[in-house]
């Protein structure tokens, strides 16, 4: 696993545990709603993850982009499907998304290299 992927994954896990240890219903409910959102429903979870990736790129949240790239791969999205979702984000968000596209493709490459090495 690349150092960047490892650091991102570990920090996210550690901080989610820390945040959820607080006795705050709002935080716990938002985390729960987020998890529920990406389950299969009228739209399959795979499609919802691609939508989450696109929205995260338009909103320019690199942490969210990295998370959704991982979730897209876990839900069975191909590299081509992920790149196509990124292209939609670029069109919707405009050229300000380009720096995030660069980082997203780099993260995708790192994740794919990690899974290929297994």
C-alpha positions as CSV (number, residue, x, y, z in Angstrom):
1,X,0.0,0.0,0.0
2,X,1.4,3.4,-0.9
3,X,2.3,5.7,2.0
4,X,-0.3,8.2,0.9
5,X,-3.1,5.6,0.8
6,X,-2.0,4.1,4.1
7,X,-1.8,7.6,5.8
8,X,-5.2,8.6,4.5
9,X,-6.9,5.3,5.5
10,X,-5.3,5.2,9.0
11,X,-6.0,8.9,9.8
12,X,-9.6,8.6,8.6
13,X,-10.2,5.4,10.7
14,X,-8.6,6.9,13.8
15,X,-10.4,10.2,13.6
16,X,-13.8,8.6,12.9
17,X,-13.4,6.5,16.0
18,X,-12.4,9.6,18.0
19,X,-15.3,11.7,16.7
20,X,-17.8,8.9,17.2
21,X,-16.6,8.4,20.8
22,X,-18.1,11.8,21.6
23,X,-21.6,11.7,23.0
24,X,-23.2,13.8,20.3
25,X,-26.4,12.6,18.6
26,X,-26.2,14.9,15.7
27,X,-22.7,13.7,14.7
28,X,-23.7,10.1,15.1
29,X,-26.8,10.6,13.1
30,X,-25.0,12.3,10.2
31,X,-22.4,9.6,10.1
32,X,-25.3,7.0,10.1
33,X,-27.2,8.8,7.3
34,X,-24.0,9.0,5.3
35,X,-23.5,5.2,5.6
36,X,-27.1,4.5,4.7
37,X,-27.0,6.8,1.7
38,X,-24.6,4.6,-0.2
39,X,-26.4,1.3,0.4
40,X,-28.3,-0.4,-2.5
41,X,-31.7,1.1,-3.1
42,X,-33.5,2.3,-6.3
43,X,-29.9,3.0,-7.4
44,X,-27.2,0.5,-6.7
45,X,-24.5,1.4,-4.2
46,X,-21.9,1.4,-7.0
47,X,-23.8,4.1,-8.9
48,X,-24.2,6.1,-5.6
49,X,-20.5,6.0,-5.0
50,X,-19.8,7.3,-8.5
51,X,-22.3,10.1,-7.8
52,X,-20.5,10.8,-4.5
53,X,-17.2,11.0,-6.3
54,X,-18.6,13.4,-8.9
55,X,-20.2,15.6,-6.2
56,X,-17.0,15.6,-4.1
57,X,-14.9,16.7,-7.1
58,X,-17.3,19.5,-7.9
59,X,-17.3,20.6,-4.2
60,X,-13.5,20.3,-4.3
61,X,-13.1,18.1,-1.2
62,X,-9.9,16.1,-1.7
63,X,-10.5,13.9,1.3
64,X,-14.0,13.1,0.0
65,X,-12.7,12.4,-3.4
66,X,-10.1,10.0,-2.1
67,X,-12.7,8.2,0.1
68,X,-15.1,7.8,-2.8
69,X,-12.4,6.5,-5.2
70,X,-11.7,3.8,-2.7
71,X,-15.4,3.1,-2.3
72,X,-16.0,3.0,-6.0
73,X,-13.3,0.4,-6.4
74,X,-14.7,-1.6,-3.5
75,X,-18.2,-1.5,-5.0
76,X,-16.9,-2.9,-8.3
77,X,-16.4,0.2,-10.4
78,X,-13.9,-0.1,-13.2
79,X,-11.1,2.5,-13.8
80,X,-13.0,3.6,-17.0
81,X,-16.2,4.2,-15.0
82,X,-14.3,6.2,-12.4
83,X,-12.6,8.3,-15.0
84,X,-15.9,8.9,-16.7
85,X,-17.5,10.1,-13.5
86,X,-14.5,12.4,-13.0
87,X,-15.1,13.8,-16.5
88,X,-18.7,14.6,-15.6
89,X,-17.4,16.5,-12.5
90,X,-15.0,18.4,-14.7
91,X,-17.8,19.5,-17.0
92,X,-20.2,20.4,-14.2
93,X,-17.5,22.0,-12.0
94,X,-15.5,23.7,-14.7
95,X,-11.7,24.1,-14.9
96,X,-11.4,24.9,-11.2
97,X,-11.8,21.1,-10.8
98,X,-8.6,20.4,-12.8
99,X,-6.2,20.4,-9.7
100,X,-8.6,18.0,-7.9
101,X,-8.7,15.9,-11.0
102,X,-4.9,15.6,-11.0
103,X,-4.9,14.5,-7.3
104,X,-7.8,12.2,-7.9
105,X,-6.1,10.4,-10.8
106,X,-2.9,10.1,-8.8
107,X,-4.8,8.6,-5.9
108,X,-6.6,6.2,-8.2
109,X,-3.3,5.1,-9.7
110,X,-1.9,4.5,-6.2
111,X,-5.0,2.4,-5.2
112,X,-4.9,0.4,-8.4
113,X,-1.1,-0.2,-8.0
114,X,-1.8,-1.4,-4.4
115,X,-4.5,-3.8,-5.5
116,X,-2.4,-5.1,-8.4
117,X,0.5,-5.8,-6.0
118,X,-1.7,-8.1,-3.9
